[in-house]
Amino acid sequence: GLESSVGVVIDGVYRSRNSVGFGDLGELSRIEVLKGPQGTLFGKNTSAGVINIITEQPSFEPGFEAELTGGNYGAIGGSASVTGPLTDQIAGRLFVAKRERDGFYDVDLGDGPRTLTEDQTQDYWTTRGQLLILPNDSASVRLIADYTKREEFCCAAVQ
């Protein structure tokens, strides 16, 4: 009952939790929204459709992108991405991002055991690395690894 009936697939990998799927992914090639049952193509938990996200693959043309954002509640964030050739047959792409924001709900602790007085905070960093290997003209291998660390507080109910 906790998993959605609309599957989230990122670069061919099913993500069981939407909150895990929709993070900073770097540059996107395209997003496909497929409605209706998609179990034949994408497997489990796709009875209502699929959101298929395809990220940009590494390029043999060197490139760099960066962004910095700020907002209310002490929000600050930034990301950077670099891509380019490593050899004649291997290209790489590296993306890193960091985001922080104070909570925007003040929590009345009452007599409960909770010690935090705010909720809906944001504090995470993520990195995503890719290698595109072209061993010959008719084959390609794409290796992708990502890691995210979150220390956020969520989901106090507003009455």
Helices and strands as residue ranges (DSSP letters): E 6-10, E 13-15, H 18-21, E 28-35, H 39-42, E 49-55, E 63-71, E 75-85, E 90-101, E 105-106, E 118-119, E 122-136, E 139-150
